[in-house]
Amino acid sequence: MSFDLSQARSLIRKGDVYGIIDPCIVGNVKIESIWRVAELANQCVEQRGHNRPRMQEVIVAIQEAVRIERGNENGLKVIEFEQLKGAIIS
């Protein structure tokens, strides 16, 4: 599955977040966390830098998605935020 930016944005605008994620994770993650990450990704690729989120806003959005996902009991392992933060900072 491969998308260019305009295809992904079009699917998001239509409300089809499932159209941009790997079908293997459908049913294993919460739609709310997928939406949060999709919104974040969309903001991060804005053409003008002042329209993109600052790194702190990115971290907060990822934390929100992880918080949403932590209630998931389907067995999907969620990356611990501290590991993710370390990867971003390194």
Helices and strands as residue ranges (DSSP letters): H 5-13, G 17-20, G 23-25, H 31-44, G 49-51, H 55-70, H 81-89
